[in-house]
C-alpha cells in the first residue's frame, strides 16, 4: 500500500465506466494490489463481492442503481468508485441524496479527484442535491472510512481503509456527516456486579423470557427479526428499512455462519419484543483465504472456523414501547454468558452512531471501550 505522503501525479488519467467483464474484474482486483503489504486488511471473497453488482443476486438493486468507474493511468488501474442512488433512501428520508462507495485509490489527489468528479457528475445528472459516503452499497452494509484504530484488522462486515483516504476526501471538499463507534469487550473482564443486580430486577419486574433462535422454525424467527429490526431502527440517522427480499438475502448469507445460542429473543407474554444477533468474527477465517473459496479454501475455512476467538454484536434492538423496561440489559447478559460458555474471548459491539448517547453509555457500563472510530462524509452539490 502506498504511504500516506501525497503523490504528485503528472500522467494523463482516464476515467472508464465499468461495462466489460475485464473492467469488472479490475474493479474487484484493485484492493488486492493496494493492500497486498498491509497485514490488517482482510480480503473479501471475490465471488461474493461480484454478486453485489448483479440484480439477480442483490435485491438492493430492485430499488437502487449502482454505476462503477475505474481511474486508469497508462492502462493501469489506480482507483475505483461507485455512485449509488437509492430510491428507498430518498423516499424514506424525503431527500435527494446520492452515495459513493467501494472507493479505493492510490494516494494521489488527482486520482481521487477524478473519482469523486465522476460520482458528483452522475449525481447531479440524476437531480441529486448531496453526495454522501462511503457506503458499500448502503448503511445496512459495510460503510464509512476508518478514522481511528488502524493497528488492528476489522471484524466481519466492517471496513478497513488507510488513513490517507480521510485526507483525499477532505481535500476534495467533503465534510463530516457522522462518526460511528466500535466498542471492544473481553470476556475475561466479566460482567459488573451492579449490572447483574439490574438484570435480576428486570427479570422480576417484567417476567421476560430469553430464548435462542430456533433453526427448525427459521422462517418464523426471521420474521420476528425483520419486524423488530425495521421498527427499532426507524428513527436512526441514515437508516432505511430493509425490504423483505433484502432481509431474506441477508438471512441466506448469515444462516451458515450464525450460532443459534448467540441469536436471542426477549419475549414478554409470549411476544418477541427485542432481539440480539451476535456472530462469530469470520474475518479470522477470511484472512487466510486470499479472496477465494476453492477446494483448498474450503479446507482452510473448515480448519480456521473452529479457531475463531472473537464475535461481533451485529444487531441489538428493542421495540420502542419496551425500551425503558431494561430488556436490553437481560439480552446482553445472556449473550455474554453464551459467549463464555461457547469459548469466545472477546466481542466487538458495532457500529454505534456517535450521538446515540443512550447505547454508547450502555456499552461503556458493560466495561467495553471505544477502540475504533469511522467517518461518513458528505458534500453539497
C-alpha positions in Angstrom: 0.0 0.0 0.0 1.3 3.5 -0.7 2.5 5.6 2.1 0.3 8.5 3.4 2.5 11.1 1.7 0.7 12.7 -1.1 2.0 11.8 -4.6 2.3 14.5 -7.3 0.9 13.0 -10.5 2.0 14.0 -13.9 0.3 11.4 -16.1 -2.9 11.8 -18.1 -5.6 10.0 -16.2 -8.5 8.2 -17.9 -11.9 7.5 -16.3 -13.6 4.3 -17.5 -17.2 3.3 -16.7 -17.3 -0.4 -15.8 -19.0 -2.2 -18.7 -17.0 -5.2 -19.7 -16.1 -8.4 -17.8 -12.4 -7.3 -17.7 -13.3 -3.9 -16.3 -15.5 -5.6 -13.6 -12.5 -7.9 -12.8 -10.2 -4.9 -12.5 -12.7 -3.2 -10.1 -12.7 -6.3 -7.9 -8.9 -6.8 -8.0 -7.7 -3.3 -7.3 -7.7 -3.5 -3.4 -5.8 -6.8 -3.6 -3.0 -4.8 -5.1 -3.3 -1.7 -2.9 -3.4 -3.6 0.4 -1.1 -6.5 -0.5 1.5 -5.5 2.1 -1.0 -4.4 4.8 -1.4 -7.2 7.4 -4.6 -5.7 8.8 -6.6 -5.8 5.5 -9.0 -8.7 5.1 -9.5 -9.9 1.5 -13.2 -10.2 0.6 -14.4 -13.3 -1.2 -14.3 -12.2 -4.9 -17.4 -14.2 -5.9 -19.5 -12.7 -3.1 -18.4 -9.2 -4.0 -19.2 -9.7 -7.6 -22.8 -10.6 -6.6 -23.3 -7.2 -5.1 -23.4 -5.6 -8.5 -25.9 -8.0 -10.1 -29.7 -7.7 -9.8 -30.0 -11.5 -9.9 -28.2 -11.8 -6.6 -28.7 -8.4 -4.9 -32.3 -7.3 -4.1 -30.9 -3.9 -3.1 -30.8 -3.2 -6.9 -34.6 -3.6 -7.1 -34.8 0.0 -5.8 -31.3 1.4 -6.4 -28.8 1.8 -9.2 -25.0 1.4 -8.9 -22.6 2.8 -11.6 -19.0 1.9 -11.3 -15.9 3.7 -12.6 -12.2 3.0 -12.8 -9.4 5.5 -13.0 -6.6 4.3 -15.2 -3.1 5.6 -15.6 -1.5 4.3 -18.9 -3.6 1.2 -18.7 -3.0 0.6 -15.0 -6.0 0.8 -12.7 -5.1 3.3 -9.9 -8.6 4.0 -8.4 -12.2 2.9 -8.4 -15.5 4.3 -7.2 -19.2 3.5 -7.4 -22.1 6.1 -7.5 -25.2 4.8 -5.8 -28.7 6.2 -5.9 -31.2 4.5 -3.7 -34.8 5.4 -4.3 -35.9 3.9 -1.0 -33.5 6.1 1.0 -34.7 9.3 -0.7 -38.3 8.3 -0.3 -37.9 7.4 3.4 -35.9 10.5 4.3 -37.5 12.8 1.8 -34.1 13.7 0.5 -32.2 13.9 -2.8 -29.0 12.2 -1.7 -26.7 10.1 -3.8 -23.9 8.0 -2.3 -20.4 7.0 -3.3 -19.0 3.6 -2.3 -16.4 0.9 -2.9 -13.8 3.7 -3.0 -10.2 2.7 -3.4 -7.3 4.8 -4.7 -3.6 5.3 -4.6 -2.6 8.3 -2.5 -3.0 11.0 -5.2 -5.4 13.9 -5.1 -5.6 14.0 -8.9 -6.7 10.4 -9.0 -9.2 10.7 -6.1 -10.4 14.0 -7.6 -11.2 12.2 -10.9 -13.1 9.5 -9.0 -15.1 12.0 -6.9 -15.8 14.1 -10.0 -17.4 11.0 -11.7 -19.7 10.4 -8.7 -20.6 14.1 -8.5 -21.4 14.4 -12.2 -23.7 11.4 -12.2 -25.4 12.5 -9.0 -26.1 15.9 -10.5 -27.3 14.3 -13.7 -29.8 12.4 -11.6 -31.0 15.6 -9.9 -29.4 14.8 -6.5 -28.5 17.6 -4.1 -26.0 15.8 -1.9 -23.3 13.2 -2.2 -22.5 11.1 0.9 -20.3 8.1 1.6 -18.7 5.7 1.6 -21.4 3.1 1.7 -20.9 -0.3 0.2 -23.6 -0.1 -1.1 -25.9 1.1 1.8 -26.0 1.9 5.5 -27.3 -1.7 6.0 -24.0 -3.0 4.7 -20.3 -2.1 5.2 -19.9 1.7 5.4 -17.5 4.6 6.3 -13.8 5.3 6.2 -11.7 4.1 9.2 -10.9 7.2 11.4 -9.1 5.7 14.4 -7.8 2.2 15.1 -5.6 1.4 12.1 -3.4 -1.0 14.1 -6.0 -3.8 14.2 -7.9 -5.7 11.5 -11.7 -5.2 11.1 -14.3 -7.6 12.2 -16.8 -9.1 9.8 -18.8 -6.6 7.7 -16.8 -3.6 9.0 -14.4 -1.6 6.8 -10.7 -1.2 6.8 -9.2 1.8 4.9 -5.9 3.6 5.1 -5.5 7.0 6.9 -4.9 8.9 3.7 -8.5 8.3 2.5 -9.6 10.9 5.0 -7.2 13.5 3.6 -8.3 12.7 0.0 -11.9 13.2 0.8 -11.3 16.4 2.8 -9.0 17.8 0.1 -11.9 17.4 -2.4 -14.2 19.3 -0.1 -16.1 16.6 1.7 -17.1 17.4 5.3 -18.0 15.1 8.2 -21.6 13.8 8.1 -21.4 11.4 11.0 -18.9 9.4 13.0 -19.5 5.8 14.0 -18.1 4.0 17.1 -17.0 0.4 17.7 -16.6 -0.9 21.2 -14.4 -3.7 22.4 -15.0 -6.0 25.4 -13.1 -9.1 26.6 -14.9 -11.9 28.3 -12.2 -12.0 30.9 -13.3 -8.6 32.2 -16.5 -10.3 33.4 -19.9 -8.6 34.0 -20.0 -5.8 36.5 -21.8 -6.8 39.7 -24.2 -3.8 39.5 -25.2 -4.9 36.1 -26.1 -8.4 37.4 -28.2 -6.8 40.0 -30.0 -4.8 37.3 -30.7 -8.0 35.3 -32.3 -9.7 38.3 -34.5 -6.7 39.0 -35.6 -6.5 35.3 -36.4 -10.3 35.3 -38.6 -9.9 38.4 -40.4 -6.9 37.1 -41.1 -7.9 33.5 -41.1 -11.7 33.7 -39.1 -11.6 30.4 -38.2 -14.9 28.8 -35.0 -15.1 26.8 -34.8 -17.8 24.1 -32.4 -18.6 21.3 -33.2 -18.6 17.6 -34.8 -21.9 16.6 -33.4 -23.2 13.3 -36.3 -25.6 12.9 -38.6 -22.5 12.8 -36.2 -20.5 10.7 -38.8 -18.6 8.6 -40.9 -17.7 11.7 -37.9 -16.4 13.7 -36.6 -14.4 10.7 -39.9 -12.7 10.5 -39.5 -11.7 14.2 -36.0 -10.3 13.5 -37.3 -8.4 10.4 -40.2 -6.8 12.3 -38.1 -5.8 15.3 -35.1 -4.6 13.2 -37.2 -2.3 11.0 -39.2 -0.9 13.9 -36.4 -0.4 16.3 -34.1 1.5 14.0 -36.6 3.6 12.1 -35.5 6.9 13.7 -31.8 6.3 13.4 -29.8 8.7 11.2 -29.3 7.2 7.7 -31.4 4.1 8.4 -33.6 2.7 5.6 -35.9 -0.2 6.3 -34.8 -3.4 4.6 -37.2 -4.9 2.1 -38.4 -8.5 2.6 -36.1 -9.6 -0.3 -33.1 -7.8 1.3 -33.8 -9.4 4.7 -34.2 -12.8 3.1 -30.9 -12.4 1.2 -29.2 -11.3 4.5 -30.6 -14.3 6.2 -29.4 -16.6 3.5 -25.9 -15.2 3.8 -25.8 -15.4 7.6 -27.6 -18.7 8.1 -24.5 -20.9 7.7 -22.4 -18.5 9.9 -24.8 -18.0 12.8 -24.7 -19.7 16.2 -28.3 -20.1 17.4 -27.3 -19.6 21.0 -26.0 -16.2 20.1 -29.2 -15.0 18.4 -31.5 -14.3 21.2 -35.1 -13.0 21.6 -36.6 -11.3 24.6 -40.2 -12.3 24.9 -42.9 -10.6 27.1 -46.1 -12.5 27.4 -45.0 -14.8 24.6 -44.3 -12.0 22.1 -40.8 -11.3 20.9 -40.1 -7.6 21.6 -36.3 -7.4 21.4 -33.5 -9.2 19.6 -29.8 -9.6 19.9 -27.7 -11.0 17.0 -24.1 -11.8 17.7 -22.0 -13.6 15.1 -18.5 -15.1 15.1 -15.9 -13.0 13.6 -15.4 -14.9 10.3 -12.7 -12.3 9.3 -10.4 -14.5 11.4 -11.1 -17.1 8.7 -11.2 -14.9 5.6 -7.7 -13.5 6.2 -6.4 -17.0 5.3 -8.3 -17.4 2.0 -7.0 -14.6 -0.2 -10.4 -14.0 -1.6 -11.1 -17.4 -3.0 -13.0 -20.4 -1.8 -11.9 -23.4 -3.9 -11.2 -26.8 -2.6 -8.1 -25.7 -0.7 -10.1 -22.6 0.5 -12.9 -24.8 1.8 -10.4 -26.9 3.7 -8.9 -23.8 5.2 -12.4 -22.5 6.0 -13.3 -25.6 8.0 -10.0 -25.6 9.8 -9.9 -21.9 10.9 -13.6 -21.8 11.6 -13.0 -23.9 14.7 -10.3 -21.4 15.9 -12.4 -18.2 15.9 -11.9 -16.3 19.1 -14.0 -13.2 18.6 -17.5 -12.1 18.0 -19.4 -9.1 16.6 -22.5 -7.9 18.2 -24.3 -7.1 15.0 -27.9 -6.3 15.8 -29.3 -5.1 19.1 -32.9 -3.8 19.0 -35.8 -3.3 21.3 -39.3 -2.2 20.3 -40.0 1.4 21.3 -42.6 0.6 23.9 -40.3 -1.6 25.8 -37.1 0.5 25.7 -37.4 1.7 29.3 -38.1 -1.8 30.7 -34.4 -2.8 30.8 -34.8 -5.7 28.4 -31.5 -4.7 26.7 -29.6 -5.5 29.9 -31.0 -9.0 30.1 -30.4 -9.7 26.4 -26.8 -8.6 26.7 -26.2 -10.6 29.9 -27.5 -13.8 28.3 -25.4 -13.1 25.2 -22.2 -12.7 27.1 -23.0 -15.8 29.2 -23.5 -17.8 26.0 -20.3 -16.4 24.5 -18.3 -17.5 27.6 -19.9 -20.9 27.5 -19.0 -21.4 23.9 -15.4 -20.4 24.4 -15.2 -17.0 22.7 -12.7 -14.5 24.2 -13.9 -11.1 23.1 -16.6 -9.1 21.3 -16.9 -6.0 19.2 -20.1 -4.1 19.7 -20.6 -2.1 16.5 -21.4 0.1 15.0 -23.0 2.9 17.1 -23.8 6.4 16.0 -21.6 8.9 17.8 -24.7 10.8 19.1 -26.6 7.7 20.2 -25.7 8.6 23.8 -28.0 6.0 25.4 -26.5 2.9 23.7 -22.9 4.4 23.9 -23.4 4.9 27.7 -24.9 1.3 28.0 -21.9 -0.2 26.2 -19.5 1.7 28.4 -21.3 0.5 31.5 -20.6 -3.1 30.5 -16.9 -2.5 30.7 -16.3 -2.1 27.0 -14.3 0.8 25.5 -14.3 2.6 22.1 -11.3 1.2 20.2 -12.2 2.2 16.6 -14.0 5.1 15.0 -15.3 5.6 11.5 -16.4 8.6 9.5 -19.0 9.1 6.8 -18.6 12.2 4.6 -20.9 14.4 2.5 -20.7 17.3 0.2 -23.5 19.6 -1.1 -23.9 19.6 -4.9 
